[in-house]
């Protein structure tokens, strides 16, 4: 028994065995009512017989245990329905006891002759029997019908224990007092002996159905030391307590005073020896396991100390080697970082120069390719307007001769009328001048765009010069207006009078273009971008401040320290290179100025560029070096 572990298969066999026992006893009781055999009714003629409803209930619940063990859906529903019927009958019987009403539930299924057993009526379910059936029926219904109640296994086992304990109390009553068991000789209906034994068996079957992980088998199943000790000593303790209690009662009721005292002393001594033996066995088993565990623990501890000492020595050697390798890696990493930084700076300068060169070449190409056809188209439009005016006068004179032509040349007049109607001659004569004027206005606008493009790039400027930044900024804004219109944004300027600034105008225009582009892309439709200039100092002698403000999404706090880093961008892949602000930062720094920003998420951003009136000497020297390099460079 101490080495056995309870399994689901043993649970199923226990359920079916218990169910079979109670079904057989119930059928025997019904047969006893049919034949009048007192042994089938109550095991002895002097014992109260099992009531018919009690026998039917045992048959229903025993069959229910069979249905649950079979695990079929229909059988489980049958088991639950049978248990519900038992709960109904026992509940109605309990109401009769509580309220004193007579519903006659004991006569619903069987009609038995009225009789008395002492002062108690025959054939009626007793109060303890009703309570035990309610607990048993609740357990069977919980097992049979599906439920997500997590503690239903413990509740089922508890109901089985309640039914079994009630039956055990009355069964022990027959054992301790076979002539006058519990409730005999009173008006209360006593529980029959076969009923009490059936409840003990039924409670055991319900506990087995609840499973090894539920109360009360939770403490008895499994390979743990606690479960094994419980399986060994619980039957001994229960048997010892029962036997000692029975012998004490037997000696007290049958022997004299002196004999009873000696017998009780002997029983006490025997109990002491018995429990001492139990304790000795527990101590031996548990103590032996503890001693073995301590020995194994000491051995493992010694081995662990040896391994720890070896690993400590190995770890010390490894730490020394890692420290040396880490120092070498750190020096190599620092060198690599420095080289990477220099490479980024060189790449940024190369990209800046390439963009500036590409911008100049593109502007020159656009200006050249547009100006030539634009010139002869403009001249041709002027000549066309002059010639169309003469044609207009001739057509008017022809219209005045329409009556004469109709009178003498009707066929010719008809063809002229159809042609005039096809071309809608009145509309053409009325709108021809306006059409030519709009065409001339479009050509003039193209000429202005080309001029703005040339002003933006300052192609003829290859060195620092003193210039009015407002003019270049206004040109940039005009060139960016179409992009703002596409995004449905308002692009505005607020240009205050500023001093002339010595700078490279094309590069400053590139900085403004980059900031305006970023501001437009940061705004949603309906937003606004403002480009403003202000003098620095009371008289403007400290320089110029350029502000580009928007009401867009703003810059996230985690991105503020990285926006000027090369190749950093928050735009989707393919939408930006991450070099615009890096190049702008380098341009402003080369001019001796600063570029800062203010931003709040969701409220927009403001970039502030501050340029001195005259750049520092080292910037002029670098410009001179660039000029010499350009003079010695070979044309591409």
C-alpha positions as CSV (number, residue, x, y, z in Angstrom):
1,X,0.0,0.0,0.0
2,X,2.9,2.4,0.8
3,X,4.4,2.0,-2.6
4,X,1.1,2.2,-4.5
5,X,0.0,5.3,-6.3
6,X,-3.6,5.9,-7.1
7,X,-4.3,6.2,-10.8
8,X,-7.3,7.2,-12.9
9,X,-7.9,3.5,-13.7
10,X,-8.1,2.6,-10.0
11,X,-10.5,5.5,-9.5
12,X,-12.8,4.2,-12.2
13,X,-12.8,0.7,-10.8
14,X,-13.5,2.0,-7.3
15,X,-16.4,4.1,-8.6
16,X,-17.9,1.1,-10.4
17,X,-17.4,-1.2,-7.4
18,X,-19.1,1.3,-5.0
19,X,-21.9,1.9,-7.5
20,X,-22.5,-1.8,-7.9
21,X,-22.6,-2.4,-4.1
22,X,-25.3,0.3,-3.4
23,X,-27.3,-0.8,-6.5
24,X,-27.3,-4.4,-5.2
25,X,-28.3,-3.4,-1.7
26,X,-31.1,-1.1,-3.0
27,X,-32.5,-3.9,-5.2
28,X,-32.2,-6.3,-2.3
29,X,-34.2,-3.9,-0.1
30,X,-36.9,-3.6,-2.7
31,X,-37.0,-7.4,-3.0
32,X,-37.4,-7.5,0.8
33,X,-40.4,-5.2,0.6
34,X,-41.9,-7.5,-2.1
35,X,-41.2,-10.8,-0.3
36,X,-41.3,-9.6,3.4
37,X,-37.8,-11.0,4.1
38,X,-36.4,-9.1,7.1
39,X,-32.8,-9.9,6.2
40,X,-33.1,-8.2,2.9
41,X,-34.9,-5.3,4.5
42,X,-32.6,-4.5,7.4
43,X,-30.0,-7.3,7.8
44,X,-31.7,-8.4,11.1
45,X,-35.3,-8.8,12.1
46,X,-34.7,-6.5,15.1
47,X,-33.3,-3.7,12.9
48,X,-35.4,-1.0,11.1
49,X,-35.7,-1.8,7.4
50,X,-34.6,0.4,4.6
51,X,-37.4,2.7,3.2
52,X,-38.5,2.1,-0.5
53,X,-37.6,5.6,-1.5
54,X,-34.2,5.1,0.1
55,X,-33.6,1.9,-1.9
56,X,-34.7,3.7,-5.2
57,X,-32.3,6.6,-4.4
58,X,-29.4,4.2,-3.9
59,X,-30.2,2.4,-7.2
60,X,-30.3,5.8,-9.0
61,X,-27.0,7.2,-7.5
62,X,-25.2,3.9,-7.9
63,X,-26.2,3.8,-11.6
64,X,-25.1,7.4,-11.8
65,X,-21.6,6.4,-10.7
66,X,-21.6,3.8,-13.5
67,X,-22.6,6.5,-16.0
68,X,-19.9,8.9,-14.8
69,X,-17.2,6.1,-15.0
70,X,-18.3,5.2,-18.6
71,X,-17.6,8.9,-19.7
72,X,-20.3,8.8,-22.3
73,X,-22.2,12.0,-22.9
74,X,-25.7,10.4,-22.8
75,X,-24.7,8.3,-19.7
76,X,-23.5,11.4,-17.9
77,X,-26.8,13.2,-18.6
78,X,-28.7,10.1,-17.4
79,X,-26.5,10.2,-14.2
80,X,-27.2,13.9,-13.6
81,X,-30.9,13.5,-14.2
82,X,-31.1,10.6,-11.8
83,X,-29.2,12.6,-9.2
84,X,-31.5,15.6,-9.7
85,X,-34.5,13.3,-9.1
86,X,-32.9,12.0,-5.9
87,X,-32.2,15.6,-4.8
88,X,-35.9,16.5,-5.5
89,X,-37.3,13.5,-3.4
90,X,-34.9,14.1,-0.5
91,X,-35.4,17.8,-0.6
92,X,-39.2,17.4,-0.4
93,X,-38.7,14.9,2.5
94,X,-36.5,17.4,4.3
95,X,-39.3,20.0,3.9
96,X,-41.7,17.7,5.5
97,X,-39.3,17.4,8.5
98,X,-38.7,21.2,8.7
99,X,-42.3,22.5,8.2
100,X,-44.3,19.5,9.5
101,X,-46.4,19.4,6.3
102,X,-47.4,16.0,4.9
103,X,-46.6,15.8,1.2
104,X,-46.5,12.0,1.1
105,X,-43.3,11.7,-0.9
106,X,-42.7,8.3,0.6
107,X,-45.9,7.1,-1.2
108,X,-45.1,8.5,-4.6
109,X,-43.5,5.4,-6.1
110,X,-44.4,2.5,-3.7
111,X,-47.4,1.8,-1.4
112,X,-46.3,0.0,1.7
113,X,-48.4,-1.1,4.6
114,X,-48.5,1.3,7.5
115,X,-46.6,0.1,10.6
116,X,-44.5,1.2,13.5
117,X,-41.0,0.2,14.6
118,X,-41.2,1.1,18.2
119,X,-42.3,4.7,18.1
120,X,-41.1,5.4,14.6
121,X,-43.2,4.8,11.4
122,X,-42.0,2.2,8.9
123,X,-41.2,2.8,5.2
124,X,-40.3,6.5,5.5
125,X,-37.0,8.2,4.8
126,X,-35.3,9.5,8.0
127,X,-33.9,13.1,8.4
128,X,-30.2,12.0,8.4
129,X,-30.9,10.0,5.3
130,X,-32.4,13.0,3.5
131,X,-29.4,15.2,4.4
132,X,-26.9,12.5,3.2
133,X,-28.9,12.0,-0.1
134,X,-28.9,15.8,-0.8
135,X,-25.1,15.9,-0.4
136,X,-24.6,12.7,-2.5
137,X,-27.0,14.0,-5.3
138,X,-25.3,17.3,-5.4
139,X,-21.9,15.6,-5.9
140,X,-23.2,13.3,-8.7
141,X,-24.8,16.2,-10.5
142,X,-21.6,18.2,-10.3
143,X,-19.6,15.3,-11.7
144,X,-22.2,14.5,-14.4
145,X,-23.0,17.9,-15.9
146,X,-20.3,20.1,-17.5
147,X,-19.1,23.0,-15.4
148,X,-16.2,25.5,-15.4
149,X,-16.2,25.9,-11.7
150,X,-12.5,25.4,-10.7
151,X,-13.2,24.1,-7.2
152,X,-15.9,21.6,-8.2
153,X,-13.6,18.6,-7.5
154,X,-13.0,19.7,-3.9
155,X,-16.8,20.4,-3.4
156,X,-17.6,17.0,-4.8
157,X,-15.2,15.3,-2.5
158,X,-16.5,17.2,0.5
159,X,-20.1,16.1,-0.3
160,X,-18.9,12.5,-0.5
161,X,-17.2,12.8,2.8
162,X,-20.4,14.3,4.4
163,X,-22.5,11.4,3.2
164,X,-19.9,8.8,4.3
165,X,-19.5,10.4,7.7
166,X,-23.3,10.4,8.3
167,X,-23.4,6.7,7.3
168,X,-20.4,5.9,9.5
169,X,-21.9,7.6,12.6
170,X,-25.0,5.4,12.4
171,X,-23.0,2.2,11.4
172,X,-20.8,2.7,14.5
173,X,-24.0,3.2,16.5
174,X,-25.0,-0.3,15.5
175,X,-21.5,-1.6,16.4
176,X,-21.4,0.1,19.9
177,X,-25.0,-0.7,20.8
178,X,-26.3,-3.6,18.7
179,X,-29.5,-3.9,20.8
180,X,-30.4,-0.2,20.9
181,X,-28.6,1.7,18.1
182,X,-28.9,5.5,17.6
183,X,-32.5,6.9,17.7
184,X,-34.0,3.5,18.6
185,X,-36.9,3.9,21.1
186,X,-37.8,7.5,20.1
187,X,-40.3,9.0,17.7
188,X,-37.4,10.0,15.4
189,X,-36.9,7.7,12.4
190,X,-33.5,5.9,12.9
191,X,-31.3,5.1,9.9
192,X,-31.2,1.4,8.8
193,X,-27.9,-0.4,9.1
194,X,-27.9,-1.3,5.4
195,X,-28.6,2.4,4.6
196,X,-25.7,3.5,6.8
197,X,-23.3,1.0,5.2
198,X,-24.5,2.1,1.7
199,X,-23.8,5.8,2.5
200,X,-20.2,4.8,3.6
201,X,-19.7,3.0,0.3
202,X,-21.4,5.7,-1.7
203,X,-19.3,8.4,-0.1
204,X,-16.1,6.4,-0.9
205,X,-17.2,6.1,-4.5
206,X,-17.9,9.8,-4.8
207,X,-14.5,10.6,-3.3
208,X,-12.9,8.4,-5.9
209,X,-14.9,10.1,-8.7
210,X,-13.7,13.5,-7.5
211,X,-10.1,12.4,-8.4
212,X,-6.7,12.3,-6.9
213,X,-6.2,16.0,-7.1
214,X,-9.3,16.8,-5.1
215,X,-10.3,16.6,-1.4
216,X,-10.0,14.1,0.3
217,X,-7.7,12.0,-1.9
218,X,-5.4,15.0,-2.5
219,X,-3.4,14.2,0.6
220,X,-3.4,10.4,-0.1
221,X,-2.3,10.1,-3.7
222,X,1.0,10.7,-5.4
223,X,4.6,9.7,-4.7
224,X,5.3,12.4,-2.1
225,X,6.5,11.3,1.4
226,X,3.5,12.9,3.0
227,X,1.0,10.9,0.8
228,X,2.9,7.7,1.4
229,X,2.9,8.2,5.1
230,X,-0.8,9.0,5.1
231,X,-1.5,5.8,3.1
232,X,0.4,3.8,5.6
233,X,-0.6,5.2,9.0
234,X,-4.1,6.6,8.4
235,X,-5.7,3.1,8.2
236,X,-3.8,2.0,11.4
237,X,-4.8,5.1,13.3
238,X,-8.5,4.9,12.2
239,X,-8.6,1.1,13.0
240,X,-6.9,1.6,16.3
241,X,-9.2,4.4,17.4
242,X,-12.3,2.4,16.4
243,X,-11.2,-0.8,18.1
244,X,-10.2,0.9,21.3
245,X,-13.4,2.9,21.5
246,X,-15.5,-0.3,20.8
247,X,-13.6,-2.3,23.4
248,X,-13.9,0.5,26.0
249,X,-17.6,0.7,25.4
250,X,-17.9,-3.1,25.5
251,X,-15.9,-3.5,28.8
252,X,-17.8,-0.5,30.4
253,X,-21.2,-1.9,29.6
254,X,-20.6,-5.6,30.3
255,X,-17.9,-5.9,33.1
256,X,-18.0,-4.9,36.7
257,X,-16.3,-1.9,38.1
258,X,-13.0,-3.5,39.1
259,X,-12.9,-5.6,35.9
260,X,-13.7,-2.6,33.8
261,X,-10.9,-0.6,35.5
262,X,-8.4,-3.4,34.8
263,X,-9.6,-3.8,31.2
264,X,-9.5,0.0,30.6
265,X,-5.9,0.1,32.0
266,X,-4.9,-2.8,29.8
267,X,-6.5,-1.2,26.8
268,X,-4.7,2.1,27.6
269,X,-1.4,0.2,27.9
270,X,-2.1,-1.6,24.6
271,X,-2.9,1.8,22.9
272,X,0.3,3.3,24.2
273,X,2.3,0.4,22.8
274,X,0.4,0.6,19.5
275,X,0.8,4.3,19.1
276,X,4.4,4.0,20.2
277,X,5.0,1.5,17.4
278,X,3.3,3.8,14.9
279,X,5.5,6.7,16.0
280,X,8.6,4.5,15.9
281,X,7.8,3.5,12.3
282,X,7.1,7.1,11.3
283,X,10.3,8.2,13.0
284,X,12.3,5.4,11.4
285,X,11.0,6.0,7.9
286,X,11.2,9.8,8.0
287,X,14.4,9.9,10.0
288,X,16.1,7.4,7.7
289,X,15.1,9.5,4.7
290,X,16.3,12.7,6.4
291,X,19.7,11.1,7.3
292,X,20.2,9.8,3.8
293,X,19.3,13.2,2.4
294,X,21.7,14.9,4.8
295,X,24.5,12.5,3.8
296,X,23.9,13.1,0.2
297,X,23.7,16.8,0.9
298,X,27.1,16.8,2.7
299,X,28.7,14.8,-0.2
300,X,27.2,17.2,-2.8
301,X,28.4,20.2,-0.7
302,X,32.0,18.8,-0.6
303,X,32.0,18.2,-4.3
304,X,30.5,21.6,-4.9
305,X,33.3,23.3,-2.9
306,X,35.9,21.5,-4.9
307,X,34.2,22.5,-8.2
308,X,33.8,26.1,-6.9
309,X,37.5,26.3,-6.1
310,X,38.4,25.0,-9.5
311,X,36.0,27.3,-11.3
312,X,37.2,30.2,-9.2
313,X,40.8,29.7,-10.4
314,X,39.7,29.3,-14.0
315,X,37.5,32.4,-13.7
316,X,40.4,34.4,-12.3
317,X,42.6,33.4,-15.2
318,X,39.8,34.2,-17.6
319,X,39.2,37.6,-16.0
320,X,42.8,38.6,-16.5
321,X,42.7,37.5,-20.1
322,X,39.3,39.3,-20.6
323,X,40.7,42.5,-19.0
324,X,43.6,42.5,-21.4
325,X,41.3,41.8,-24.4
326,X,38.9,44.5,-23.2
327,X,41.6,47.1,-23.0
328,X,42.7,46.2,-26.6
329,X,39.1,46.2,-27.8
330,X,38.4,49.6,-26.1
331,X,41.5,51.2,-27.8
332,X,40.4,49.6,-31.1
333,X,36.9,50.8,-30.7
334,X,38.0,54.4,-29.9
335,X,40.1,54.4,-33.0
336,X,37.2,53.0,-35.1
337,X,34.9,55.6,-33.7
338,X,37.3,58.4,-34.5
339,X,37.7,57.1,-38.0
340,X,34.0,56.7,-38.4
341,X,33.4,60.2,-37.3
342,X,36.0,61.6,-39.7
343,X,34.5,59.5,-42.5
344,X,31.0,60.8,-41.8
345,X,32.3,64.4,-41.8
346,X,34.1,63.9,-45.0
347,X,31.1,62.2,-46.6
348,X,28.9,65.1,-45.4
349,X,31.2,67.7,-46.9
350,X,31.4,65.7,-50.2
351,X,27.6,65.4,-50.4
352,X,27.3,69.2,-49.6
353,X,29.7,70.1,-52.3
354,X,28.0,67.6,-54.7
355,X,24.6,69.1,-54.0
356,X,25.8,72.6,-54.5
357,X,27.5,71.7,-57.7
358,X,24.5,69.8,-58.9
359,X,22.2,72.6,-57.9
360,X,24.3,75.1,-59.9
361,X,24.5,72.9,-63.0
362,X,20.8,72.2,-62.8
363,X,19.9,75.9,-62.5
364,X,22.2,76.8,-65.3
365,X,20.8,74.1,-67.5
366,X,17.2,75.0,-66.7
367,X,17.8,78.7,-67.3
368,X,19.6,78.1,-70.6
369,X,17.1,75.5,-71.9
370,X,14.1,77.7,-71.0
371,X,15.4,81.1,-71.9
372,X,16.1,80.3,-75.6
373,X,12.6,78.9,-76.5
374,X,11.0,81.4,-74.2
375,X,12.6,84.3,-76.1
376,X,11.3,83.3,-79.5
377,X,7.9,82.2,-78.2
378,X,7.5,85.6,-76.5
379,X,8.6,87.4,-79.8
380,X,6.3,85.3,-81.9
381,X,3.4,85.9,-79.5
382,X,4.0,89.7,-79.9
383,X,3.9,89.4,-83.7
384,X,0.9,87.0,-83.5
385,X,-1.0,89.6,-81.4
386,X,-0.3,92.3,-84.0
387,X,-1.3,90.1,-87.0
388,X,-4.4,88.8,-85.2
389,X,-5.5,92.4,-84.7
390,X,-5.5,92.9,-88.5
391,X,-7.3,89.6,-89.1
392,X,-9.9,90.7,-86.6
393,X,-10.5,93.9,-88.5
394,X,-10.8,92.1,-91.8
395,X,-13.3,89.6,-90.3
396,X,-15.4,92.5,-89.0
397,X,-15.5,94.1,-92.5
398,X,-16.5,90.8,-94.1
399,X,-19.4,90.6,-91.6
400,X,-20.5,94.1,-92.7
401,X,-20.8,92.7,-96.3
402,X,-22.8,89.7,-95.2
403,X,-26.1,91.1,-96.7
404,X,-24.6,91.7,-100.1
405,X,-22.9,88.3,-100.1
406,X,-26.2,86.6,-99.2
407,X,-28.0,88.4,-102.0
408,X,-25.5,87.6,-104.8
409,X,-23.5,84.5,-103.6
410,X,-25.9,82.4,-101.5
411,X,-23.9,79.2,-101.7
412,X,-20.7,80.9,-100.6
413,X,-22.6,82.8,-97.8
414,X,-24.1,79.4,-96.6
415,X,-20.6,77.8,-96.4
416,X,-19.2,80.9,-94.6
417,X,-22.1,80.8,-92.1
418,X,-21.6,77.1,-91.4
419,X,-17.9,77.6,-90.8
420,X,-18.5,80.6,-88.5
421,X,-21.0,78.5,-86.6
422,X,-18.6,75.6,-86.3
423,X,-15.7,77.7,-84.9
424,X,-18.1,79.9,-82.8
425,X,-16.8,83.0,-84.5
426,X,-18.5,85.6,-82.1
427,X,-16.9,83.9,-79.1
428,X,-13.5,83.8,-80.8
429,X,-13.6,87.5,-81.8
430,X,-14.8,88.4,-78.3
431,X,-12.2,86.4,-76.3
432,X,-9.2,86.4,-78.7
433,X,-7.5,89.4,-77.1
434,X,-8.0,88.1,-73.6
435,X,-6.5,84.7,-74.6
436,X,-3.4,86.4,-76.0
437,X,-3.1,88.5,-72.9
438,X,-3.2,85.5,-70.6
439,X,-0.7,83.7,-72.7
440,X,1.7,86.6,-72.5
441,X,1.1,86.7,-68.7
442,X,2.1,83.0,-68.5
443,X,5.3,83.6,-70.4
444,X,6.2,86.5,-68.2
445,X,5.6,84.3,-65.2
446,X,8.0,81.7,-66.6
447,X,10.6,84.4,-67.1
448,X,10.1,85.4,-63.4
449,X,10.6,81.8,-62.3
450,X,13.8,81.5,-64.3
451,X,15.0,84.7,-62.8
452,X,14.2,83.5,-59.3
453,X,16.0,80.3,-60.0
454,X,19.1,82.1,-61.1
455,X,18.8,84.4,-58.0
456,X,18.4,81.3,-55.8
457,X,21.5,79.6,-57.0
458,X,23.6,82.8,-57.5
459,X,25.5,81.0,-60.2
460,X,27.8,83.9,-60.9
461,X,28.9,84.1,-57.2
462,X,31.9,81.9,-56.4
463,X,33.0,83.7,-53.2
464,X,31.7,85.5,-50.2
465,X,29.9,88.8,-51.0
466,X,27.9,91.4,-49.2
467,X,24.2,90.7,-49.9
468,X,20.7,91.4,-48.7
469,X,19.5,88.1,-47.4
470,X,15.8,89.1,-47.6
471,X,15.9,89.1,-51.4
472,X,17.3,85.5,-51.5
473,X,14.8,84.3,-48.8
474,X,11.9,85.8,-50.8
475,X,13.1,84.0,-53.9
476,X,13.3,80.7,-52.0
477,X,9.7,81.2,-50.7
478,X,8.4,81.9,-54.1
479,X,10.1,78.7,-55.5
480,X,8.6,76.7,-52.6
481,X,5.1,78.1,-52.9
482,X,4.0,75.4,-55.3
483,X,5.0,72.7,-52.9
484,X,3.1,74.4,-50.1
485,X,0.0,74.7,-52.3
486,X,0.2,71.0,-53.1
487,X,0.1,70.3,-49.3
488,X,-2.7,72.8,-48.8
489,X,-0.5,74.9,-46.5
490,X,-0.1,78.7,-46.0
491,X,3.5,79.8,-46.7
492,X,4.1,83.3,-45.4
493,X,7.0,85.7,-44.9
494,X,7.7,88.3,-42.2
495,X,10.9,90.0,-43.4
496,X,12.1,92.9,-41.3
497,X,14.8,95.3,-42.5
498,X,18.2,93.7,-41.8
499,X,21.8,94.7,-42.5
500,X,23.8,93.6,-45.5
501,X,25.5,90.3,-44.6
502,X,28.8,89.0,-46.0
503,X,28.1,85.4,-46.9
504,X,27.9,82.8,-49.7
505,X,24.3,83.5,-50.8
506,X,23.7,80.2,-52.6
507,X,24.5,78.2,-49.5
508,X,22.4,80.4,-47.2
509,X,19.5,79.9,-49.7
510,X,20.1,76.1,-49.5
511,X,19.8,76.3,-45.7
512,X,16.5,78.2,-45.9
513,X,15.2,75.8,-48.6
514,X,16.0,72.8,-46.4
515,X,14.3,74.3,-43.3
516,X,11.2,75.3,-45.3
517,X,11.0,71.8,-46.9
518,X,11.1,70.1,-43.5
519,X,8.5,72.5,-42.1
520,X,6.1,71.8,-45.0
521,X,6.5,68.1,-44.6
522,X,5.9,68.3,-40.8
523,X,2.5,70.1,-41.2
524,X,-0.9,68.7,-42.0
525,X,-3.3,70.2,-44.6
526,X,-4.5,73.6,-43.3
527,X,-1.2,74.3,-41.4
528,X,1.0,77.3,-41.7
529,X,4.7,77.9,-42.2
530,X,6.2,81.4,-41.5
531,X,9.7,82.5,-42.6
532,X,10.8,85.6,-40.7
533,X,14.0,87.7,-40.4
534,X,15.1,90.1,-37.6
535,X,18.2,92.1,-37.0
536,X,20.5,91.2,-34.1
537,X,21.4,94.0,-31.7
538,X,19.9,97.4,-31.4
539,X,21.2,98.6,-34.7
540,X,21.7,95.3,-36.4
541,X,25.4,95.4,-36.1
542,X,25.5,92.0,-34.4
543,X,24.0,90.1,-37.4
544,X,20.8,88.6,-38.8
545,X,18.3,86.1,-37.3
546,X,16.3,83.8,-39.7
547,X,13.3,82.0,-38.2
548,X,11.4,79.2,-39.9
549,X,8.3,78.3,-37.8
550,X,5.5,75.7,-38.4
551,X,2.5,74.3,-36.5
552,X,3.2,70.7,-37.3
553,X,3.8,67.6,-35.3
554,X,6.9,68.8,-33.5
555,X,10.0,66.8,-32.7
556,X,9.9,63.9,-30.2
557,X,12.0,64.3,-27.1
558,X,14.1,61.2,-27.8
559,X,15.0,62.6,-31.3
560,X,16.2,66.1,-30.3
561,X,19.8,65.1,-29.6
562,X,20.1,63.4,-33.0
563,X,18.5,65.6,-35.6
564,X,21.8,67.2,-36.7
565,X,23.5,63.7,-36.9
566,X,24.5,62.6,-40.4
567,X,22.0,60.2,-42.0
568,X,19.5,60.5,-39.1
569,X,15.9,60.9,-40.4
570,X,12.4,60.2,-39.1
571,X,11.0,60.0,-42.6
572,X,9.9,56.7,-44.2
573,X,12.5,54.7,-46.1
574,X,13.1,56.3,-49.5
575,X,11.7,59.7,-48.4
576,X,14.9,61.3,-47.0
577,X,18.7,60.9,-46.7
578,X,19.1,62.4,-43.3
579,X,21.7,64.9,-44.6
580,X,19.6,68.1,-44.9
581,X,20.0,69.4,-41.4
582,X,23.6,68.1,-41.2
583,X,24.6,70.1,-44.3
584,X,22.7,73.1,-43.1
585,X,24.5,72.9,-39.7
586,X,27.9,72.8,-41.5
587,X,27.0,75.7,-43.7
588,X,25.9,77.9,-40.8
589,X,28.9,76.9,-38.8
590,X,31.3,77.7,-41.7
591,X,29.7,81.2,-41.7
592,X,30.5,81.6,-38.0
593,X,26.8,81.4,-37.1
594,X,24.6,79.1,-35.0
595,X,21.4,77.1,-35.7
596,X,19.1,76.1,-32.8
597,X,15.5,74.9,-32.6
598,X,12.5,75.0,-30.2
599,X,9.8,72.3,-30.4
600,X,6.9,70.9,-28.5
601,X,5.2,67.7,-29.6
602,X,1.9,68.5,-31.3
603,X,2.5,72.2,-31.2
604,X,5.1,72.7,-34.0
605,X,8.8,73.6,-34.3
606,X,10.9,76.8,-34.8
607,X,14.4,76.7,-36.3
608,X,16.5,79.8,-35.6
609,X,19.6,80.6,-37.7
610,X,21.9,83.4,-36.4
611,X,24.5,84.8,-38.8
612,X,27.1,87.5,-38.1
613,X,27.4,90.5,-40.4
614,X,30.9,89.5,-41.3
615,X,32.1,85.8,-41.1
616,X,35.2,85.0,-39.0
617,X,38.6,85.1,-40.6
618,X,39.0,81.3,-40.7
619,X,35.8,81.1,-42.8
620,X,37.2,83.6,-45.3
621,X,40.5,81.7,-45.4
622,X,38.7,78.4,-46.1
623,X,36.8,80.2,-48.9
624,X,40.1,81.4,-50.4
625,X,41.4,77.8,-50.3
626,X,38.2,76.6,-52.1
627,X,38.7,79.3,-54.7
628,X,42.3,78.3,-55.4
629,X,41.2,74.6,-55.6
630,X,38.5,75.5,-58.1
631,X,41.0,77.4,-60.3
632,X,43.4,74.4,-60.4
633,X,40.6,71.9,-60.9
634,X,40.0,70.3,-64.2
635,X,36.6,70.8,-65.8
636,X,34.3,67.8,-65.7
